[in-house]
Amino acid sequence: MNKKAAPDELINAIQRIFLGRKYITPEIAERLLINISTDKKPHELLTNRELEIFTLLAMGKTVTQIAETLFSAQSTISTHRFRIMEKLGLSNNSELTRYAIAHHIISDIDL
């Protein structure tokens, strides 16, 4: 939920959770609808910069190495990594690498 959620939205969320139901923010619902309404794979929804960072992460590069390579702050790369993981529904770099190999973004040889 965003930091400026309306009180009604917060109350709705609490009531739904209290009743054992699920709650997602309108922003997440919109993202899900976008993903459903397109035939694109999740990685195809990444920005060019996110795809570049995703590929480097999948190849085993660290956030520090990527920041140095791309002349960016580590915090910027970490933010991109967080968003990539969120968009792809991944929780760690191992899953990220497996996803990249499975979708032919990198090959075993690249490693």
C-alpha positions in Angstrom: 0.0 0.0 0.0 1.4 3.4 -0.8 2.4 5.7 2.0 -0.5 8.1 1.4 -3.2 5.5 1.3 -6.6 6.9 2.0 -8.1 6.0 5.4 -11.0 4.2 3.7 -8.5 2.1 1.7 -6.6 1.2 4.9 -9.8 0.2 6.7 -10.9 -1.9 3.7 -7.6 -3.7 3.7 -7.8 -4.4 7.4 -11.4 -5.7 7.2 -10.6 -8.0 4.3 -7.5 -9.4 6.0 -9.5 -9.8 9.3 -12.1 -11.8 7.4 -9.4 -14.1 6.0 -9.6 -12.7 2.6 -6.8 -11.4 0.4 -6.0 -7.7 -0.2 -3.9 -6.1 -2.9 -3.4 -2.5 -3.6 -5.0 -0.9 -6.7 -1.4 -0.4 -8.0 -0.6 -4.1 -7.8 -4.0 -5.0 -9.3 -3.3 -2.7 -12.3 0.1 -4.4 -12.8 -1.5 -7.8 -12.7 -4.1 -6.7 -15.2 -1.4 -5.4 -17.5 0.5 -8.7 -17.3 -2.7 -10.7 -18.0 -3.8 -8.5 -20.8 -0.5 -8.9 -22.7 0.9 -12.0 -24.1 4.4 -11.0 -23.1 6.6 -12.9 -20.7 7.5 -11.1 -17.5 11.0 -10.3 -18.6 9.7 -8.6 -21.7 8.1 -6.0 -19.5 11.4 -4.9 -18.1 12.9 -1.6 -19.2 16.1 -1.7 -21.3 18.1 -0.8 -18.2 16.4 -3.4 -16.1 17.1 -6.0 -18.7 20.7 -5.0 -18.9 21.1 -5.3 -15.1 19.1 -8.5 -15.1 21.5 -10.1 -17.6 24.5 -9.0 -15.6 23.0 -10.3 -12.3 22.2 -13.6 -14.1 25.8 -13.9 -15.2 26.9 -13.7 -11.6 28.0 -10.1 -11.4 27.5 -8.4 -8.0 25.7 -5.1 -7.4 29.1 -3.5 -6.8 30.5 -4.8 -10.1 27.5 -3.8 -12.0 27.5 -0.3 -10.5 31.2 0.1 -11.5 30.5 -1.2 -15.0 27.5 1.0 -15.6 28.9 4.0 -13.8 25.9 4.1 -11.4 25.5 4.2 -7.7 25.2 0.9 -5.9 21.9 2.1 -4.4 20.6 2.6 -7.9 21.5 -0.9 -9.0 20.0 -2.3 -5.8 16.8 -0.5 -6.6 16.7 -1.9 -10.1 17.5 -5.4 -8.7 14.6 -5.1 -6.3 12.2 -4.0 -9.1 13.4 -6.7 -11.4 12.9 -9.4 -8.7 9.4 -8.0 -8.0 8.4 -7.9 -11.7 9.6 -11.4 -12.3 8.3 -12.8 -9.0 11.8 -14.0 -7.9 13.3 -14.0 -4.5 17.0 -14.5 -5.0 19.8 -14.5 -7.5 19.8 -18.3 -8.0 16.2 -18.1 -9.1 17.1 -15.1 -11.3 19.9 -17.1 -13.0 17.6 -20.1 -13.5 15.0 -17.9 -15.1 17.5 -16.3 -17.4 18.7 -19.7 -18.6 15.2 -21.1 -19.0 14.2 -18.1 -21.1 17.4 -18.1 -23.2 18.5 -14.7 -21.9 21.8 -16.2 -21.1 23.2 -19.7 -21.7 25.2 -22.0 -19.5 28.3 -21.0 -21.5 27.9 -17.3 -20.5 28.5 -18.3 -16.9 
